[in-house]
Amino acid sequence: MKEKFPKIYGVVLSKDGLSVKGEPFQIAGNSFEAPYLVKRDDNYYLFASNGSCCEGADSTYNVAVGRSKSITGPYMDKIDNYLMHSRGTIILLGKEKSKFVGPGHNAVI
């Protein structure tokens, strides 16, 4: 049976970005989609979306984050659970009385 969300992997690219160096490495489990990595100071932050995106007012879509000292992981939530087995630390979640339902799918512009 195909998983709804595949596991999140990273891969090292060559300096010109046109080829892969080495093997892919897993950085998060299968509860995420739309991953986005940001480096700030000495940490890497993996932002990703969880939940259901397309159920109208019943959508549970949200944005979560995990942090690591290395780009290859391990990425941890705020209570030190691995993102391999955790849904991350939720940082953006729609509320019943909010005008936004199911916020998710993030990027930095």
Contact map, one row per residue, 1 for C-alpha under 8 A:
1110000000000000000000000000000000000000000000000000000000000000000000000000000000000000000000000000000000000
1111000000000000000000000000000000000000000000000000000000000000000000000000000000000000000000000000000000000
1111110000000000000000000000010000000000000000000000000000000000000000000000000000000000000000000000000000000
0111110000000000000000000000010000000000000000000000000000000000000000000000000000000000000000000000000000000
0011111000000000000000000000011110000000000000000000000000000000000000000000000000000000000000000000000000000
0011111100000000000000000000111110000000000000000000000000000000000000000000000000000000000000000000000000000
0000111110000000000000000101111100000000000000000000000000000000000000000000000000000000000000000000000000000
0000011111000000000000000111110110100000000000000000000000000000000000000000000000000000000000000000000000000
0000001111100000000000011111000000000000000000000000000000000000000000000000000000000000000000000000000000000
0000000111110000000000011110000000000000000000000000000000000000000000010000000000000000000000000000000000000
0000000011111000000111111000000000000000000000000000000000000000000000000000000000000000000000000000000000000
0000000001111100000111110000000000000000000000000000000000000000000000000000000000000000000000000000000000000
0000000000111111111110000000000000000000000000000000000000000000000000000000000000000000000000000000000000000
0000000000011111111110000000000000000000000000000000000000000000000000000000000000000000000000000000000000000
0000000000001111110000000000000000000000000000000000000000000000000000000000000000000000000000000000000000000
0000000000001111111000000000000000000000000000000000000000000000000000000000000000000000000000000000000000000
0000000000001111111100000000000000000000000000000000000000000000000000000000000000000000000000000000000000000
0000000000001111111100000000000000000000000000000000000000000000000000000000000000000000000000000000000000000
0000000000001101111110000000000000000000000000000000000000000000000000000000000000000000000000000000000000000
0000000000111100111111100000000000000000000000000000000000000000000000000000000000000000000000000000000000000
0000000000111100001111100000000000000000000000000000000000000000000000000000000000000000000000000000000000000
0000000000110000000111110000000000000000000000000000000000000000000000000000000000000000000000000000000000000
0000000000110000000111111000000000000000000000000000000000000000000000000000000000000000000000000000000000000
0000000011110000000001111100000000000000000000000000000000000000000000000000000000000000000000000000000000000
0000000011100000000000111110000000000000000000000000000000000000000000010000000000000000000000000000000000000
0000001111000000000000011111100000000000000000000000000000000000000000010000000000000000000000000000000000000
0000000111000000000000001111100000000000000000000000000000000000000000011110000000110000000000000000000000000
0000001110000000000000000111110100000000000000000000000000000000000000000010000001111000000000000000000000000
0000011100000000000000000111111100000000000000000000000000000000000000000000000000111100000000000000000000000
0011111100000000000000000001111100000000000000000000000000000000000000000000000000010000000000000000000000000
0000111000000000000000000000111110000000000000000110000000000000000000000000000000000010000000000000000000000
0000111100000000000000000001111111100000000000011100000000000000000000000000000000000010000000000000000000000
0000110100000000000000000000001111100000000000011100000000000000000000000000000000000000000000000000000010000
0000000000000000000000000000000111110000000000011000000000000000000000000000000000000000000000000000000011000
0000000100000000000000000000000111111000000001111000000000000000000000000000000000000000000000000000000001000
0000000000000000000000000000000001111100000001110000000000000000000000000000000000000000000000000000000001100
0000000000000000000000000000000000111110000111100000000000000000000000000000000000000000000000000000000000000
0000000000000000000000000000000000011111000111100000000000000000000000000000000000000000000000000000000000000
0000000000000000000000000000000000001111111110000000000000000000000000000000000000000000000000000000000000000
0000000000000000000000000000000000000111111110000000000000000000000000000000000000000000000000000000000000000
0000000000000000000000000000000000000011111000000000000000000000000000000000000000000000000000000000000000000
0000000000000000000000000000000000000011111100000000000000000000000010000000000000000000000000000000000000000
0000000000000000000000000000000000000011111110000000000000000000001111000000000000000000000000000000000000000
0000000000000000000000000000000000001111011111000000000000000000001111100000000000000000000000000000000000000
0000000000000000000000000000000000001111001111100000000000000000111100000010000000000000000000000000000000000
0000000000000000000000000000000000111100000111110000000000000000111000000010000000000000000000000000000000000
0000000000000000000000000000000000111100000011111000000000000011110000000000000000000000000000000000000001000
0000000000000000000000000000000111110000000001111100000000000011100000000000000000000000000000000000000011000
0000000000000000000000000000000111100000000000111110000000001111000000000000000000000000000000000000000111000
0000000000000000000000000000001110000000000000011111000000011111000000000000000000000010000000000000000100000
0000000000000000000000000000001000000000000000001111100000111100000000000000000000000000000000000000000000000
0000000000000000000000000000000000000000000000000111111000111000000000000000000000000000000000000000010000000
0000000000000000000000000000000000000000000000000011111100111000000000000000000000000000000000000000010100000
0000000000000000000000000000000000000000000000000001111100100000000000000000000000000000000000000000000000000
0000000000000000000000000000000000000000000000000001111111100000000000000000000000000000000000000000000000000
0000000000000000000000000000000000000000000000000000111111100000000000000000000000000000000000000000100000000
0000000000000000000000000000000000000000000000000000001111100000000000000000000000000000000000000000110000000
0000000000000000000000000000000000000000000000000000001111110000000000000000000000000000000000000000110000000
0000000000000000000000000000000000000000000000000011111111111000000000000000000000000000000000000000110000000
0000000000000000000000000000000000000000000000000111100001111100000000000000000000000000000011000000110000000
0000000000000000000000000000000000000000000000001111100000111110000000000000000000000000000011000000111100000
0000000000000000000000000000000000000000000000001110000000011111000000000000000000000000011111000000011110000
0000000000000000000000000000000000000000000000111100000000001111100000000000000000000000011110000000001111000
0000000000000000000000000000000000000000000000111100000000000111110000000000000000000011111100000000000000000
0000000000000000000000000000000000000000000011110000000000000011111000000000100000000001111000000000000000000
0000000000000000000000000000000000000000000011100000000000000001111100000011110000100001100000000000000000000
0000000000000000000000000000000000000000001111000000000000000000111110000011100000000000000000000000000000000
0000000000000000000000000000000000000000001110000000000000000000011111101111000000000000000000000000000000000
0000000000000000000000000000000000000000011100000000000000000000001111101000000000000000000000000000000000000
0000000000000000000000000000000000000000001100000000000000000000000111111100000000000000000000000000000000000
0000000000000000000000000000000000000000000100000000000000000000000111111000000000000000000000000000000000000
0000000001000000000000001110000000000000000000000000000000000000000001111100000000000000000000000000000000000
0000000000000000000000000010000000000000000000000000000000000000000111111110000000000000000000000000000000000
0000000000000000000000000010000000000000000000000000000000000000000101011111000001100000000000000000000000000
0000000000000000000000000011000000000000000011000000000000000000011100001111100001110000000000000000000000000
0000000000000000000000000000000000000000000000000000000000000000011100000111111111100001000000000000000000000
0000000000000000000000000000000000000000000000000000000000000000111000000011111111100101100000000000000000000
0000000000000000000000000000000000000000000000000000000000000000010000000001111110000001100000000000000000000
0000000000000000000000000000000000000000000000000000000000000000000000000001111110000000000000000000000000000
0000000000000000000000000000000000000000000000000000000000000000000000000001111111000000000000000000000000000
0000000000000000000000000000000000000000000000000000000000000000000000000001111111101101000000000000000000000
0000000000000000000000000001000000000000000000000000000000000000000000000111100111111100000000000000000000000
0000000000000000000000000011100000000000000000000000000000000000010000000111100011111111000000000000000000000
0000000000000000000000000011110000000000000000000000000000000000000000000010000001111100000000000000000000000
0000000000000000000000000001100000000000000000000000000000000000000000000000000011111110000000000000000000000
0000000000000000000000000000100000000000000000000000000000000000000000000000100011111111000000000000000000000
0000000000000000000000000000001100000000000000000100000000000001000000000000000000101111110000000000000000000
0000000000000000000000000000000000000000000000000000000000000001110000000001110010100111110000000000000000000
0000000000000000000000000000000000000000000000000000000000000001110000000000110000000011111000000000000000000
0000000000000000000000000000000000000000000000000000000000000111100000000000000000000011111110000000000000000
0000000000000000000000000000000000000000000000000000000000000111100000000000000000000000111110000000000000000
0000000000000000000000000000000000000000000000000000000000000111000000000000000000000000011111000000001100000
0000000000000000000000000000000000000000000000000000000000011110000000000000000000000000011111100000111100000
0000000000000000000000000000000000000000000000000000000000011100000000000000000000000000000111110101111000000
0000000000000000000000000000000000000000000000000000000000000000000000000000000000000000000011111101100000000
0000000000000000000000000000000000000000000000000000000000000000000000000000000000000000000001111100100000000
0000000000000000000000000000000000000000000000000000000000000000000000000000000000000000000000111110000000000
0000000000000000000000000000000000000000000000000000000000000000000000000000000000000000000001111111100000000
0000000000000000000000000000000000000000000000000000000000000000000000000000000000000000000000001111100000000
0000000000000000000000000000000000000000000000000000000000000000000000000000000000000000000001100111111000000
0000000000000000000000000000000000000000000000000000000111111000000000000000000000000000000011110111111000000
0000000000000000000000000000000000000000000000000001100011111100000000000000000000000000000011000001111100000
0000000000000000000000000000000000000000000000000000000000001110000000000000000000000000000111000001111110000
0000000000000000000000000000000000000000000000001100100000001110000000000000000000000000000110000000011111000
0000000000000000000000000000000011000000000000011000000000000110000000000000000000000000000000000000001111100
0000000000000000000000000000000001110000000000111000000000000010000000000000000000000000000000000000000111110
0000000000000000000000000000000000010000000000000000000000000000000000000000000000000000000000000000000011111
0000000000000000000000000000000000000000000000000000000000000000000000000000000000000000000000000000000001111
0000000000000000000000000000000000000000000000000000000000000000000000000000000000000000000000000000000000111
